[in-house]
Amino acid sequence: MSLPPRTGSSSHEPRAGAFVLVLALLCASCGATLMKLPAGPGAPAADVADAIADATAACRGVSTMSAEIGVSGSVGGRRLRGRLLVGLAPPASARIEAVAPAGAPVFILVASSQDATVLLPRDDRVLEHGPAAPVLEAVAGVPLDPVDLKAALTGCAQAPDSADGRSFGNDWRVVPDGPTELYLHRDRIGRWHVAAVIHRGEGGRDDWRAEYRVVQEGLPRSIRFAGGQRFDLILTLSQVSLNEPLGPDVFRVRIPPTAEPITLDELRHARPGVRED
């Protein structure tokens, strides 16, 4: 799937309250009970490295990825649904385009490592060279840079510490992975999967989780991002294409000469991920 740059224009003022993310499928499980995860100190586990290798066998083979993603749920207490086109490529490139029912996209975000630019074609506003994770959080509610986004969408580990892994009975292993914790679960046929990832914030105040309930050929097809009152989103992946070439033009956005700057704070208040109109 290619993601060609598209542009358009509208008014210069961002319509705050007319924004919020974009999914083609109603969320039956938003607000549902979170996955019950093991708690406590656990016990040392000698098989953690093998469990990680099994659980991440498919995602470790992913270099580039493009997908259509339906998103529904809430951000900051505001209900939303919509559709995104996402492209990811190594070492740390991402493109996210929020598709509108007709006309220009709601937003186009391109990021390389920690540098992100987001264009609001309908409002002719642009934020150039902002910090990637805060920019993505501003438009979509979830604080991820391109590397973290790829790990989240593929259900993959980044730097797991198998030596500190813990066992909770026969079917659960918990493994530290940088600022996150991986929860590995063994299914009925003995295969390990990444069931959830807990993202730890400073002092535990901004913890959030990704839950993986639907997995196909070792890769997630339905993901829940839950961060308390801040966000609760269901992502449904379709039209997934793996390891197909994504050229550098995919990760560029053509900025109209008429586009006026928008600040990160304005983006946070506008929340251009999903239009409610």
LINQUIBEL-V593548 format. One line per field, one symbol per residue. ss: DSSP state (@ for helix, = for strand, . for the rest). burial: # if it has 16 or more other ideal C-beta (glycine too) atoms within 10 Angstrom, else .. A space follows every 50 residues. Layout:
# LINQUIBEL-V593548
ss=???
burial=???
This chain:
# LINQUIBEL-V593548
ss=..........................................==...@@@ @@@@@...@@@...===========..============...=======. ......======..======....=======@@@@@@@@@.....@@@@@ @@@@.....=.@@@.===...======..=======.....========. .@@@...=========..========....============.....@@@ @........==..@@@@@@@.......
burial=..#.#..#.....##..#######..#..#......#.......#..#.. ##.###.##..#.############..#.##########..######### ...#########.##############..#.##.################ #######..#.#..####...######..#######.....########. .......#####..#..##########..########..#.#...#...# #.#.#...#..#...###.######..
